[in-house]
Amino acid sequence: MPTEDQKITVRARGPYIVEGSVPLVYKKPITSEHGEPLTWQKGRAIPTAHTYTLCRCGASGTMPFCNGAHASVDFDAGEAADSEPIAAREKTYEGNGLAIKDDRSLCMQAGFCSNRVTNVWKMVEESGDTQVRAQIMAMIERCPSGALSYTVEPDGDVIEPDLPSEIAVTPDGALWVSGNIPIQVPGGQFLETRNRVTLCRCGDSKNKPFCDGTHKEKGFTDQ
C-alpha cells in the first residue's frame, strides 16, 4: 500500500507531479521467440527526489522526466478519461470457476492477453480445465493497465496481483503505476484508486491521462 503522502497529480497542460518518494523503475516485457509477451522483468531503479515530475507531452529531452517542453509544443492535454469506477464500464465474460472483467477503454495494447494460438476471451470457454483457468489468471495478472481482471465467483471480489507501490517506465510506452497510488486530475478530482493503471506519456492518447496504446501507432520513442 502507498504511504499517506504518496500521490500523482496531473497538472493541466503540464507534467505528472509525483509526491511521496514513489519508487521509479524500468520494466520491460520478456517475449517468446514469436514476439509474444510472456512476463515482466524489472530493470534498474531511477534515482528521484521526494517530489519529481514526469513527462506526459512526449517531447521532453530528459525522458522520463519533464524538462518543460510541454510549454513549447502543441500539447493537447485535455483529459478525456471517464471518472466513473471501472465497474460501471466493464463487460463480464462468464466461465467455469472464473469470470473475466474487461474494460476496453483502459487497454494499452500490452499484448499479455493473447498469443499466436488463442486469447483469454476464447479460453474462458474452456476454463473448466484447471490448467486453462490458471493460464487465464496468469495472463490477466500481467496486464499492466488493469483493463482485464477476474473473479472466481460470479459476484465475488476481483482478485488482484500483489504489486508494489511504484511507477514503472515501459519501453517506448506508458507509465505503469501500481499499488493503489491516488491520481488527482486538474480541478482537484481524484480518479478511482486502483491497483494498476497505465498513464500516457506520448502525449496523444484519446483517453488521457490513461494510455490507450496510441504510442504504438505513432512510433513513440523515449530515446
N, C-alpha and C positions, 0 to 999 in steps of 0.2 A: 504494500500500500504506500501511496505517496505521503510525504510529510505534510504538515499543515500549511507550510508556506510554499509548497510546490504548485505552480500553475503555469499555463501558457496563455498569453494574451495576444489576440490577433489585432494588430494595430491597423486602423483604417488607412488604406493606401500605403502601408508600410510593412515591416517585417513581423515575424513572430517574436514576442518578448518572452523569454523563458526565465522563470524565477525559482529559487529554492535549491540551487545546486543540483539540478536534474542531470544525471549522467548522460553524456553524449558519446555514442559509439558508431562504428561502422558495422553493418551486417550485409552479407551477400548470400544469394541463393546458391546452393550446390545442385548442379543439374546432372542428368543422366547423359549417356553417350548420344541420346536422341534430342538433347536440349530440353528435357522435361525437368521442371523444378522438383526437387526431392525433399530438401530440408534447408535450414538456415545455418550459416556459420558466422559467429561473432568475430569481428576483427578488433583492431586496436581502439582503445578509448581515446577520445579527443579532449585535450585539456580545455577547461572552461572556468569561468568565474561563477560566483553565486548567481549573477544575472547575466544573460547573454542574449544576443539577437540572431535569429536565423533568417536567411533569405527566403522570400516567397514570390519574388517577381521573376526569378530565373535569370537575372542579369548580373548578379554580383561577381566581382572578380576575386572574391575571397571565400568561395563556397566551402562549407555550407553556411558561413556567417554572412550577415548583411554588411555591405560597405556603402550603403546609401544610394546604390544605383537606381532604386525604385523612383527616386526623385527626378531622374533624367531620362527615363524611358516611358513609353506609353503603356503603363501597367494598369490593366483593368482589374481593380481589386474588389469588385463587387462580390459580396458573399451571397451565394445562392442556395446553400445547403438548407434542407428542411430542419427546423429546430425541434420538431416533434420527436419523441422517443422512437427508437428503431422498431419497436413492436407495432407501431402504427403503420409501418410500410412493408414489413417483411412478409414473404409468402412462405407457407409451410408445405413441405413435401413429406407425407407420412410413409414410414417404412415399418419394418418388423423389429421392434426393440430400439427404434431410433426415429426421430423426426428432424428433418433439416429445415432450418430457418434461413431465408435468403432475402437480403435487401440489395437489389442490383444497383441502387443509386450510390452505394458506397464502394463498389468494386474498383480496384486499382489495376486489375488485369495482371496480377502476380503469377497466375497460372498453376497454383498448387492444387486446384480443384479438378484437374483433368490430366490425362496423358494421351498418348497416341492411340490407345485402345478404347478408353471409356472416360466417364466423368462421374462425379458424385450424384448427379441427378438420375443417371441411368442406374448407378449402383444401388440406389435406395430401394429399387425393386427387388434386389437380391439380398437385402440386409438381414434376412432371416439366417443367413450364413454368418457365423460369428467372425470368421476371418474377413469377410467383406465388410461387415459392420466396423470392425477395428480399423480397417484401411480407410473407410469413410471418415471416422473420427480423427485419425491422424492427419488426413489431408485437410480437413476443415480447421483443425487446431493450428495449422501452419499458415492459414490465411491471415495476412497482416492487418487488413482493413477491418476485419470483423464483419464483413458483408455476409459471411457464412458462419452459422453456429448450429448447435444441435442440442436436443434434449433426448433423454432415454424414456421419458413418459410423455404421453400425448399432451398433457397440460403441465408438465414438470418444469423445473427451473432449467434455464440454459446452463450448460456445463462449459466453463471457460478454462483454457490452459493457464497454468501458474506462470505469469510473466513479470519481470522486474519493472519497477518504475524507472523508465529511461526513454530516451529518444534515439532511434537508430537511423542513420543515413544509409539509404539503399542505393546501389549503383545506378547513377543517371535516372533516379526515380524519386519516390516520395520520402517524406519523413515519417517513420513508423513510430508512433507514440504508444507506449504500453504501460500497464499498471495503474489505470484509473486516474491519470493526471487531469485535473479540471482544465477546460478550454473556454476562455471568455472571448466573445466576439465584440466588434465595435457596437457601442450602445450599452455595453455592460452586461448583456445577457450571457449566461453560461449554457453551452450545449450539453446534451445528455452525457454524463460521465461514463465512459466505457473502458473496458479492459484493453482494447486495442482499436486504434484508429490510424488512418494514414492521411497526412496533410500534404497538400500540393506545394511543390517548390519550383515548378517550371513556369508558373505564372498564368497558365492557360486553361486550367480545369474549369469546367462548366458547373462544378458543384463546390466551389470554394466555401470554406477553407479546405474541404476534403479533396483528396486526389481521385480523379476519375479515369486515370490511365492515359490522358492526353499526352503526357510526356513521351510515350512510345510513338504516337502518331507524328509528333513534331520533331522527333530525333533529338530530344533534350540531352545535353551532356553537361556535367558539372566540372569538366576538366578545363 
